[in-house]
Amino acid sequence: MANTPSAAKRARQTTVRTLVNRRIESSVKNRLKFVREKIASGDKAAAVSAAQVFVSTLDKAVKTGNVHRNSASRHKTIVAKALAALK
């Protein structure tokens, strides 16, 4: 329990920010999982559209600081290589 009003406010802010960050991170993970499913199915058109949505979500997460830019770059490269390997 917070002893001062400022500590109580920080606790409230932390709760809200934790929820927002968790939502963003789970969204990125779910989109990546969806892209991997589409690539595994072999449907190139669906995989490309899923990858576009994933990259957009990833870029937004990088912009807000939820994902490191190098990690995002690595994921985008892996997805691009997998898409290029599809026929």
C-alpha positions as CSV (number, residue, x, y, z in Angstrom):
1,M,0.0,0.0,0.0
2,A,1.3,3.4,-0.9
3,N,2.1,5.8,1.9
4,T,2.0,9.1,0.0
5,P,-0.3,10.5,-2.7
6,S,2.5,10.5,-5.2
7,A,3.3,6.8,-4.5
8,A,-0.4,6.0,-4.9
9,K,-0.4,7.8,-8.3
10,R,2.7,5.9,-9.4
11,A,1.0,2.6,-8.5
12,R,-2.1,3.5,-10.5
13,Q,0.1,4.6,-13.5
14,T,2.1,1.4,-13.3
15,T,-1.1,-0.7,-13.4
16,V,-2.4,1.0,-16.5
17,R,0.9,1.0,-18.3
18,T,1.4,-2.7,-17.6
19,L,-1.9,-3.5,-19.1
20,V,-1.2,-1.4,-22.2
21,N,2.3,-2.9,-22.7
22,R,1.0,-6.5,-22.2
23,R,-1.7,-5.9,-24.8
24,I,0.8,-4.6,-27.3
25,E,3.3,-7.4,-26.7
26,S,0.6,-10.1,-27.0
27,S,-0.6,-8.5,-30.2
28,V,2.8,-8.7,-31.7
29,K,3.2,-12.3,-30.7
30,N,-0.2,-13.3,-32.0
31,R,0.4,-11.6,-35.3
32,L,3.7,-13.4,-35.6
33,K,2.1,-16.7,-34.9
34,F,-0.6,-16.0,-37.5
35,V,2.1,-15.2,-40.1
36,R,3.9,-18.4,-39.3
37,E,0.7,-20.4,-39.7
38,K,0.0,-18.8,-43.1
39,I,3.6,-19.5,-44.3
40,A,3.3,-23.1,-43.1
41,S,0.0,-23.5,-45.0
42,G,1.8,-22.5,-48.3
43,D,-0.8,-19.8,-49.3
44,K,1.5,-17.0,-50.5
45,A,-1.2,-14.3,-50.9
46,A,-2.5,-14.9,-47.4
47,A,1.0,-15.0,-46.0
48,V,1.9,-11.7,-47.7
49,S,-1.1,-9.9,-46.3
50,A,-0.6,-11.3,-42.9
51,A,3.1,-10.3,-43.0
52,Q,2.1,-6.7,-43.9
53,V,-0.1,-6.5,-40.9
54,F,2.6,-8.1,-38.7
55,V,5.2,-5.6,-39.9
56,S,2.9,-2.7,-39.2
57,T,2.1,-3.9,-35.7
58,L,5.8,-4.5,-35.1
59,D,6.7,-1.0,-36.3
60,K,4.1,0.6,-34.0
61,A,5.5,-1.5,-31.0
62,V,9.0,-0.2,-31.8
63,K,7.8,3.3,-32.0
64,T,6.3,3.1,-28.5
65,G,9.4,1.3,-27.1
66,N,7.7,-2.0,-26.5
67,V,10.0,-3.9,-28.8
68,H,13.7,-3.2,-29.5
69,R,14.4,-2.0,-33.0
70,N,17.0,-4.7,-33.6
71,S,14.6,-7.4,-32.5
72,A,11.9,-6.0,-34.8
73,S,14.4,-5.9,-37.7
74,R,15.4,-9.5,-37.1
75,H,11.8,-10.7,-37.1
76,K,11.0,-8.8,-40.3
77,T,14.0,-10.3,-42.0
78,I,13.1,-13.8,-41.0
79,V,9.5,-13.3,-42.2
80,A,10.7,-11.8,-45.5
81,K,13.1,-14.8,-46.1
82,A,10.3,-17.2,-45.4
83,L,8.0,-15.4,-47.8
84,A,10.6,-15.4,-50.5
85,A,11.0,-19.1,-50.1
86,L,7.3,-19.7,-50.8
87,K,6.3,-20.6,-54.4
